[in-house]
Amino acid sequence: MSRTPEESPQGDPGPHGEGEFPEDAEATHRGWIDPDDRLWRHPSEVAGASARVSAPPAPLLGTHRSRLMVLIATGAMAAAATWVIILLSLASDHPAPTTGSGVASDASVTAIDVPALTVPSVAAAAGRSMVQLEAITARGTVMLVGVAVAEGGLVATTADALTGLRSISMIGSHGSLQHASVVAIDHGSDLALVNVPADIPVPTFADDAGLGTGSPDMTLSLGATGSGAPRLHCTWGAVTGVAPAISQGPAAGMAAIVSSAPSAIAQAGDPLLNQGGAVIGLLYRPGTGTGTSAGTTFLPAQLVLGVTDDLRSDDRVVHGWLGLDGADAEGTAGSASTTTVSSTLTPAPAAAGAEVASVDANGPAAGHLHVGEVIVGVNAQPVRTMAELRARLYVLSPGTRVALSVLDGTMRQVVEVSLSASP
């Protein structure tokens, strides 16, 4: 009987060769032997082992995502840094508020632009037109104030304090002295024109025609600070007299404006302002150049401008002459009372014109004006006293034709006269 392979006795060689007895019959059937049980390796098995040991390559999408995350993180950090810089910049532009009195006592100031919280805004322009002057004279050091009357550093002040002048300076920032010079002096009005080394802005000037007793006014003064630089002060007051005659000093006989509010630090040349901030006069203080007197007499603005304009163009004043004598007309209001008039003024009852007392037969008024007539205006500007008539004619040159408003009793007429040179 033949045998089937299943019936072969144990130990006979099988179909896979002699001596093989694999534990896995199926594995044996395929002829596969575990690599660990043999001494050789197929190249494909070596490559597979290497592949299994090394890390698999990162997916392409993962690489891009990592790079994207790095870029996003970097951008976020840059944006944060930018906002920090912006916030710090805003903080430096708007510093935190600090407490204090608000008085700029330690601020750097100059004689041209001096700060002061007590000065109303309407007076600021006039304050910037002021300069502090220091004059060395035969009598010693004199402090006075100049007010700009023309461009190029030309300022007006009173001249009496400059008698025996040796040098004059403008006081600048922190008390520094800058050389100035006197252009010319008119002793008849006690006004001087001074050139300072700065182009000071010219303020608004106003005639005193609209002033009356009780009109509000302001006096601006320059006082020294701890650093030596001047500081602006304002004293409020009211007009107590218009056009009374000055009785002493070089300007005797000229008309004046009187104020009720002298300043303890007032100096010759301080400006008097109306309530609109326009300059209407300069402080007149003959013989007191140190600024210790409480004078309240001011030279009118129209006199100041007329005289300094002549000094600027001709170095002297050549004024016209009408050829008459007169006195204040009596019985009307407008002048200062005896209780408020400064010692430099002549107390007098109120007046409303210059009454003609005599007419020079060879003068320009001969045949035009007569004794007893009252002159109440010159070129449509009021004349309230004889001193005011003189002041208005003083700044007009010979040959000027003037229109005089004249009262003859109850009749009023206009008389035209051409001025001549004073004899």
Secondary structure, 3 states (H helix, E strand, C coil): CCCCHHHCCCCCCECCECCCCCCCHHHHHHCCCCHHHCCCCCHHHHHHHHHHHCCCCCCHHHHHHHHHHHHHHHHHHHHHHHHHHHHHHHHHHCCCCCCCCCCCCCCCCCCCCCCCCCCCHHHHHHHHCEEEEEEEECCEEEEEEEEEEECCCEEEEECHHHCCEEEEEEECHHHCEEECEEEEEECCCCEEEEECCCCCCCCCECCHHHCCCCCEEEEEEEEECCCCCEEEEEEEEEEEEEEEEECCCCCCCCEEEEECCCCCCCCCCCEEEECCCCEEEEECCCCCCCCCCCCCEEEEHHHHHHHHHHHHHHCCCCCEECCEEEEECCCCCCCCCCCCCCCCECCCCCCCCEEEEEECCCCCCCCCCCCCCEEEEECCEECCCHHHHHHHHHCCCCCCEEEEEEEECCEEEEEEEECEECC
